[in-house]
C-alpha cells in the first residue's frame, strides 16, 4: 500500500460530514483551516498502513477560554496525539496518552503550531513513536509496544477537534516518509483554458461530457517565493465545490497536460450536493522548475 493524503484545510475533504471550514490567514498558512467535532472519525483509508507519517498545522486559541477544546489524532484504537486544556493551560500528550509531549510553555497560543509525527506499531518493544513540535523534537521512542490493527477501525484515521479553539490545516498523511519540512502550498494559477462555461465567480460549469478545464501554474511566482529547486513531492487537484450540473454527467477525471500529451489520473463520482468536493492526490518527484509548461485540471464525464 502507498497512500498520500493532502488537505490544505477543508473540512469537506474528510470522510465525515459536520466539520466546519474557517477562512482567515491568521489561522493558517494556507488561509483555510477546519475543526471536526465527530469523535473517532476523520479519514477512511482503503488498507491498514504498516506505519504512518503525518504533518499538520494547529492553531491554538487562548487556553483561558477553551475549556471544552479537545484534539485527537488516532489510528484505529491508538491515540497518536491528543491536546486539551488543564487549569487554563494547554497540554499535549502522545503515544496513546502515555507521554506528555508539550504544555503551554512550548505551545504557542493564538498562533500556528506545526506538528510532525511518525508511528510504527510493534508488539515486542520495537514500536516507534516520534514527534516534533515547532521543529523541536518532543518525543522519540523506539521501544514501544502497541498495535492498532485489531478491529475495523484500523482503516480510520481520527482527525478530531471538538471546538473551534483548535483549528487544523496543512494536513499531510502517508504510509511513506514525510519530511518535517514538507508543507501544503496552494499553487498560483497563471492561465485557465476551458470549454466549460465561465460563471464569472471563479467557478466553471460543464454541460456536456468531455468538456475540460486546464490551469497553468504560475511557476515564476512560485519560484520567487519558494525557490525553483524546491522539491515537489505530491500534487492534489481539488474541485470545491464540485457537483452534478447536467443530466447524465456524474464524474470528473483528473488530468495533466504536458508537451501536448494528456495523462488521465483518478476518476471520481460527483455528488448532487452543491457543497460537495472532489480531490485527486498522487505522489510525484520533481522540482518547482519542472512544473513549467504543465497544466492540471478536470474532464467531465458520465
C-alpha positions as CSV (number, residue, x, y, z in Angstrom):
1,X,0.0,0.0,0.0
2,X,1.1,3.5,-0.8
3,X,-1.1,6.4,0.0
4,X,-0.8,10.1,0.5
5,X,-3.5,12.5,1.7
6,X,-3.1,16.2,1.3
7,X,-5.6,18.7,2.8
8,X,-4.8,22.5,2.9
9,X,-7.6,23.0,5.5
10,X,-11.0,22.0,4.1
11,X,-13.4,20.0,6.4
12,X,-15.2,18.9,3.3
13,X,-12.2,16.8,2.3
14,X,-12.6,14.5,5.3
15,X,-14.6,11.2,5.2
16,X,-17.1,12.5,7.7
17,X,-19.6,15.4,7.5
18,X,-20.3,18.0,10.1
19,X,-17.0,19.8,10.2
20,X,-16.5,23.5,9.7
21,X,-14.1,25.2,7.3
22,X,-12.7,28.5,8.7
23,X,-11.2,31.2,6.5
24,X,-8.5,33.5,7.7
25,X,-4.8,33.9,7.2
26,X,-4.2,34.4,10.9
27,X,-5.3,30.8,11.5
28,X,-3.4,29.0,8.8
29,X,-0.5,29.4,6.3
30,X,-2.9,28.3,3.6
31,X,-5.6,30.8,4.6
32,X,-8.1,28.0,5.4
33,X,-8.5,25.6,8.4
34,X,-11.1,23.4,10.0
35,X,-12.5,21.8,13.1
36,X,-14.3,18.5,13.1
37,X,-16.5,17.6,16.2
38,X,-17.4,13.9,15.5
39,X,-15.3,11.7,17.7
40,X,-13.5,8.6,16.3
41,X,-14.0,9.9,12.7
42,X,-11.9,11.7,10.2
43,X,-10.4,9.9,7.2
44,X,-11.2,6.4,5.9
45,X,-8.4,4.7,4.0
46,X,-8.6,1.5,1.9
47,X,-5.9,-0.6,3.7
48,X,-4.2,-0.9,7.0
49,X,-0.9,1.1,6.9
50,X,2.1,-0.7,8.4
51,X,3.3,2.7,9.6
52,X,2.0,6.3,9.5
53,X,3.7,9.6,9.0
54,X,1.9,12.9,9.5
55,X,2.4,16.6,9.4
56,X,-0.2,19.3,10.2
57,X,-0.6,22.9,11.5
58,X,-2.6,23.6,14.6
59,X,-3.9,27.0,15.6
60,X,-4.4,27.1,19.4
61,X,-6.6,29.8,20.7
62,X,-6.0,31.3,24.2
63,X,-6.5,28.4,26.8
64,X,-8.3,30.6,29.3
65,X,-11.5,30.5,27.2
66,X,-11.0,27.0,25.7
67,X,-12.2,24.7,28.5
68,X,-14.2,22.5,26.0
69,X,-11.4,22.2,23.5
70,X,-10.1,18.7,22.7
71,X,-7.9,17.4,19.9
72,X,-7.4,13.8,19.0
73,X,-5.3,12.3,16.2
74,X,-5.5,8.5,16.2
75,X,-5.4,5.4,14.0
76,X,-7.7,2.5,15.0
77,X,-7.7,2.5,18.8
78,X,-4.2,4.0,19.1
79,X,-4.1,7.7,20.0
80,X,-1.2,9.3,18.3
81,X,-1.6,12.8,19.8
82,X,-4.2,14.5,21.9
83,X,-4.5,18.0,23.3
84,X,-6.8,19.8,25.7
85,X,-6.7,22.4,28.5
86,X,-5.9,21.8,32.1
87,X,-6.1,24.7,34.6
88,X,-6.2,27.2,31.8
89,X,-3.1,25.8,30.2
90,X,-2.6,23.7,27.1
91,X,-1.3,20.2,27.4
92,X,-0.4,17.8,24.6
93,X,0.1,14.0,25.0
94,X,1.3,11.4,22.7
95,X,1.9,7.6,22.4
96,X,-1.6,6.6,23.5
97,X,-1.6,9.4,26.1
98,X,1.3,7.8,27.9
99,X,3.7,10.7,27.5
100,X,3.2,14.5,27.9
101,X,5.0,16.0,25.0
102,X,4.1,19.7,25.3
103,X,2.5,22.3,27.6
104,X,1.7,25.9,27.3
105,X,5.4,26.6,27.7
106,X,6.0,25.3,24.2
107,X,2.6,25.5,22.6
108,X,2.1,29.0,21.1
109,X,-1.4,30.4,21.8
110,X,-3.2,32.5,19.2
111,X,-0.6,31.3,16.7
112,X,0.0,28.4,14.2
113,X,2.0,25.5,15.6
114,X,3.5,22.7,13.4
115,X,3.3,19.1,14.4
116,X,5.2,16.2,12.7
117,X,4.9,12.6,13.8
118,X,5.9,9.0,12.9
119,X,4.3,5.9,14.4
120,X,5.0,2.3,13.6
121,X,3.4,-0.5,15.7
122,X,5.3,-3.2,17.4
123,X,4.4,-5.8,19.9
124,X,7.9,-6.7,21.2
125,X,9.2,-3.3,22.4
126,X,10.0,-2.4,18.8
127,X,7.3,0.1,18.0
128,X,8.1,3.7,17.2
129,X,6.6,7.0,18.3
130,X,8.4,10.1,17.3
131,X,7.1,13.7,17.3
132,X,8.4,17.2,16.5
133,X,6.5,20.4,17.6
134,X,7.6,23.6,16.0
135,X,10.8,21.9,14.7
136,X,11.8,20.7,18.1
137,X,11.8,17.0,18.9
138,X,9.4,16.4,21.8
139,X,9.4,12.6,21.9
140,X,11.5,9.8,20.3
141,X,10.7,6.3,21.5
142,X,11.9,3.3,19.6
143,X,10.9,0.6,22.2
144,X,7.1,1.0,22.3
145,X,4.6,-1.9,22.5
146,X,1.4,-1.1,20.7
147,X,-0.8,-2.4,17.9
148,X,-3.6,-0.7,16.1
149,X,-4.7,-3.4,13.6
150,X,-7.2,-5.2,15.8
151,X,-10.6,-4.0,14.6
152,X,-12.4,-2.5,11.7
153,X,-11.3,0.9,12.9
154,X,-7.7,0.2,11.8
155,X,-8.7,1.9,8.5
156,X,-9.9,5.0,10.2
157,X,-7.6,7.9,11.0
158,X,-9.3,10.1,13.5
159,X,-8.9,13.8,12.9
160,X,-11.0,15.3,15.7
161,X,-11.2,18.8,17.1
162,X,-14.3,19.3,19.3
163,X,-14.4,23.1,19.1
164,X,-13.1,26.0,17.0
165,X,-10.5,26.6,19.7
166,X,-8.1,24.2,17.9
167,X,-8.0,24.6,14.1
168,X,-6.3,22.1,11.8
169,X,-4.7,22.9,8.4
170,X,-1.8,21.9,6.1
171,X,-2.6,18.3,6.8
172,X,-0.4,15.6,5.2
173,X,-0.7,11.9,5.9
174,X,1.2,9.0,4.3
175,X,2.5,5.5,4.9
176,X,5.7,6.6,3.4
177,X,8.2,9.0,4.9
178,X,7.3,12.7,5.1
179,X,10.0,15.3,5.6
180,X,9.4,17.6,8.5
181,X,10.0,20.4,6.0
182,X,7.2,19.4,3.7
183,X,4.1,21.6,3.5
184,X,1.0,22.2,1.5
185,X,1.1,25.0,-1.0
186,X,-1.9,26.3,-2.9
187,X,-0.5,26.8,-6.4
188,X,-0.9,30.2,-8.1
189,X,-2.7,30.0,-11.4
190,X,-1.3,31.8,-14.4
191,X,-3.9,31.0,-17.0
192,X,-7.1,28.9,-17.4
193,X,-8.0,27.0,-20.6
194,X,-11.5,25.6,-20.8
195,X,-14.6,24.9,-23.0
196,X,-16.8,24.9,-19.9
197,X,-19.0,27.9,-19.1
198,X,-17.2,30.6,-17.0
199,X,-19.6,31.6,-14.2
200,X,-17.7,34.8,-13.5
201,X,-17.3,34.0,-9.9
202,X,-14.2,31.7,-10.1
203,X,-16.3,28.6,-10.9
204,X,-16.8,26.8,-14.2
205,X,-19.8,24.7,-15.3
206,X,-19.7,21.7,-17.6
207,X,-22.9,21.0,-19.6
208,X,-21.7,18.1,-21.7
209,X,-19.4,15.1,-21.5
210,X,-15.7,15.5,-22.3
211,X,-15.6,19.2,-21.5
212,X,-12.3,20.1,-19.8
213,X,-10.7,22.7,-17.7
214,X,-6.9,23.0,-17.6
215,X,-5.0,25.5,-15.5
216,X,-1.3,26.6,-15.9
217,X,0.8,27.1,-12.8
218,X,2.5,30.5,-12.3
219,X,6.0,29.0,-11.9
220,X,7.6,32.4,-11.8
221,X,5.6,33.5,-8.7
222,X,6.1,30.0,-7.1
223,X,9.8,30.1,-7.7
224,X,10.2,33.6,-6.3
225,X,8.5,32.5,-3.1
226,X,9.9,29.0,-2.6
227,X,12.8,28.6,-5.0
228,X,12.9,26.9,-8.4
229,X,14.9,24.0,-7.0
230,X,12.4,23.2,-4.2
231,X,11.2,19.6,-4.3
232,X,7.6,18.8,-5.2
233,X,6.5,15.5,-3.5
234,X,2.8,15.4,-4.2
235,X,0.1,17.0,-6.2
236,X,-3.6,17.3,-5.3
237,X,-6.3,18.6,-7.6
238,X,-9.3,20.0,-5.8
239,X,-12.7,20.8,-7.0
240,X,-14.5,22.8,-4.4
241,X,-17.4,22.8,-4.8
242,X,-17.9,20.1,-7.4
243,X,-21.4,18.7,-8.1
244,X,-23.6,17.4,-10.9
245,X,-24.9,20.1,-13.2
246,X,-26.3,18.3,-16.2
247,X,-28.3,15.1,-16.9
248,X,-26.0,12.1,-17.2
249,X,-22.9,13.9,-16.0
250,X,-21.7,12.2,-12.9
251,X,-17.9,12.0,-12.9
252,X,-14.7,14.1,-13.0
253,X,-11.4,12.7,-14.2
254,X,-8.1,14.4,-13.1
255,X,-5.9,15.4,-16.0
256,X,-2.3,16.6,-16.5
257,X,-1.2,18.0,-19.9
258,X,2.5,18.4,-20.7
259,X,4.1,18.8,-24.1
260,X,0.8,18.1,-25.9
261,X,0.3,14.8,-24.0
262,X,-2.7,14.4,-21.7
263,X,-2.4,11.9,-18.8
264,X,-5.6,10.8,-17.0
265,X,-5.4,10.0,-13.3
266,X,-8.3,9.3,-10.9
267,X,-11.9,9.2,-11.9
268,X,-14.2,10.5,-9.2
269,X,-18.0,10.2,-8.9
270,X,-19.6,13.6,-8.2
271,X,-22.5,14.1,-5.8
272,X,-25.6,16.2,-6.4
273,X,-24.9,18.2,-3.2
274,X,-23.8,21.7,-4.2
275,X,-21.5,21.7,-1.2
276,X,-19.6,18.5,-2.1
277,X,-16.0,18.4,-3.2
278,X,-13.7,16.1,-5.2
279,X,-9.9,15.6,-4.7
280,X,-7.3,13.6,-6.6
281,X,-3.9,13.1,-5.0
282,X,-0.8,11.5,-6.2
283,X,2.9,11.2,-5.2
284,X,5.4,12.9,-7.5
285,X,9.2,13.5,-7.6
286,X,10.2,16.8,-9.3
287,X,11.3,20.3,-8.5
288,X,9.3,23.5,-8.9
289,X,11.0,24.5,-12.2
290,X,9.7,21.2,-13.7
291,X,6.1,22.5,-13.4
292,X,6.8,24.9,-16.3
293,X,4.5,24.2,-19.2
294,X,2.3,21.7,-17.3
295,X,-1.4,22.1,-17.0
296,X,-3.7,20.5,-14.4
297,X,-7.4,20.1,-14.4
298,X,-10.5,18.0,-14.9
299,X,-12.6,16.4,-17.6
300,X,-16.4,16.0,-17.1
301,X,-17.9,12.6,-18.0
302,X,-20.6,10.0,-17.5
